[in-house]
Amino acid sequence: MLSRQDELLKSIVEEYLKTAQPVGSKLIVDKYLTDFSSATVRNDMVELEELGLICQPHTSAGRIPTAEGYKKFVENYVDFNQALNIKEQEKIFTLLSAKEGEDKIKLLAKILAEKSGLAVFVGFSASDVYYTGLSNIFSQSEFKDLNLIYHISTVVDHLDEVLQKIYNNKGAPVEIKIGHENPFARDCSTVFAKIKNILLGIVGPMRMDYQKNVELINFTRNII
């Protein structure tokens, strides 16, 4: 059974993923933890903040998840074995039916970028990288922050170097790297998998739909 604070963190992350707006105690009580008072939720928010799981932007009374908060959310609530729904699978299969080889994988990357609304990279080898959907990243609300734009732009300039560092890493079938653990940019997250000799991943801000992106990567594992 989830503790009240676990439920609170889950609620804050889910709401922030939907709205990109700091989450206040009143909204949580009205929409999620309806059996508790705003005072109780505010006290729990303070404790979550002290644990480093949420933070308070200086311009708002609400809270947003930190990298550690997202990590805890992923560990507790993301199903790494969940498959993409059948209808979406069938649509993608139809789009890919006329392609073969690298052309098929590049088209798949474009489809993933469209489905996720984020950027997708494909490492055919440690020194051969293809990427698509960068404009999707820059359209996200987080990229009003010029520092974040600088960080991700620097990564794009050195994408080959980054890929060389992670191409041969052996990890779980599907991996998620968040914040400082993320080799692409410390303010972003990456969901990726090594599939045979191909490294394929989805890159975006930490505020991403982790479950959906895991399902998309799981689908590519079956395709490749």
N, C-alpha and C positions, 0 to 999 in steps of 0.2 A: 504493500500500500504506500502511495506517495505521501511524503510529508507535506504540510501546508506550504513550506518554503519551496519544495520541489515543484509543486503545482503553480506557485506564483512565478517562479522562473520560467517554467514552460509557457505560462500565459503571456508573460512579457515578451518572450522571444516570438511566439506565434503572432501576437498582435503587431509587433514591430516589423516582422517579415511582411505582413500585409500592407502596412500603412507607411512605414519609414518615418513615423512620428514618435517622439518620446511618449512613454506610457505612464499615465498617472494612476494613483490609487483609486480614484472614483470610477474610472473606466473599468479597472480590474474588478471592483466590487459589483458594478452594474452588469458586467458581461461574463465574468468568469467565476470568481470566488464569491458567489452571492450570499453565502451563509456567514460571511465575516464582515466586520466593520471596516471603514476606511482607516481608522486609527490602527487596527491590528495589521492591516496590509502595509501601512506606512512604516510601522515598526519592523515588519519583516523585510521591507525594501531596504531599510537602513542596515539590517544584518547581512542581506545579500550584497550590498555595496561594500561592507566591511570585508566580506569574503572575496571581493574582487570579481564578482559575477555580473554585476550591473554597474552602471555609472550614471551620473546626472549631468547632462550637458549644461553649460553655464547659462544658456539662454532659456532653459525650460525647467519646470517643476517635475516633469516626468523623468522616467529612467529608460535607458537603452542597454542592451546586452554588451558585455565586453567580449574580447576573444575567449577568455576563460569561460564566460557564460555560454557562448556558442558551443565550445568544446563539450561542456557538461550536457548541454541539450542534445548534441549529436550522440554522445555516449549512451544517453538514457532513452532517446526517443526515435532515433533513425534506424530503420530496419535495412541492413546492408544486403539482405537476401530478397528484398521485395522486387517483383518484376513489374515492368511497364504494363499498363493496361492493354488488353488485346486489341482494341480498336486503334490505338495509337501505333501499336506494333504493325498492324496490317497496313496502315497508311504509309508508314516508312518503308516497309517491304515493297510496296507498289512503286514508290518513288525511286527506289534503288534497283529495281528489276532490270533496267536497261544498261547498267554500269558494271564494270569488272575492275579488279585490281586496285591500283592507287586511285583511279578516278572514282571508283565506288566509295572508297574510304573518305576521300575529300568531299564528295557529295554528302556522305553521312555526317561529316563534321559540320557542314553548312546547315544541315537539318537540325543537328543538336544545338547549334548556336541559335537557331530560330526558336526551337522548343524551349530552351532554357532562358533565352533573352540575354545570354552572356557570351563570352568569348570561348572558343574551343581551339586547342592545339593538338597536332598529331606529330609525334616523332617517329618517322619511318626508320630512323637510325639515330645515333647520338649526334650526328652532324647534318641530318636532313629533317628540317622541321617545316610544317605547314600550319598556318593559323588563320582563323576567320572569326568574324563577329566582334572585332574590337570596338566598332561603333556602338554595339550594344552596351558594352561596359560604360563608355563615356556618357551614355544617356541616363544612367542610374543616378538617383538623387545624391548619393554619396560623393559623386564626382563634381559637386559644386566646390569641394575642398581642393584648392590648387595644389596642396602638398600631395594629395592622393593621386592627382593627375600626373604630377612629376614622378612619383614612385613607379606607377604602372608604365609610364612612357619610358622610363629608364630600363625597365624589365623588357619591354618590346625591343629596345635597342640591343639588348644583350640576351635575347631569347635563346640563341644557339648555345651560349655559355651555360645558361641555367639548365637547359635540357641535357647537356653533357653531364652535368653534376648528378642529375636524378635518373637518367635513362637506365643505368644498370642497377639501381637500387631494387632490392627484393623485399617486398612487403606483403600486406594483405591483398586479396584479389581486387578489392576496391578500397582506396585510401582517401582520407580527407585531411588536408593540412590547412590550419587556420592561424591567421595572425603571424607571429614571429616564426612559427614552424613552417609557414608557407614559403617555398623557395622563390616564388614569383614576385610577391610584394607583401610587406608585413601588415598592410591594411586590408588584405584580400584573403580569399579562401580558394582552394583548388580541390576538386573532386576528380580523381584520376585512377587509371588502371593500366597495368602492363599486360597486353594481350598478345600472346606469341612474341613477336619481336617489335611490336608497335606500342608506343606509349601514347595514350589518348586521355585528355582531360578537359574539364570545364573550369574556367577561371572567372572570378567575379568578386564583388565586394563581399564582406563577411555576411551581410544581409542578403542571403540567397536561400532558395528553397532546396535545402540539403536532401530531403527525401526524394523529391522529383529528380534531382540531378544524379543521385545514386541509381535510381531506376533507369535513367537514360544511359548511364555508363554500363549498367548490367546488360542492357539491351545490346550495346555495341560489342560486349564480350561474346554474345551469341552470334552476332553478325560476322565478326572477324575470325 
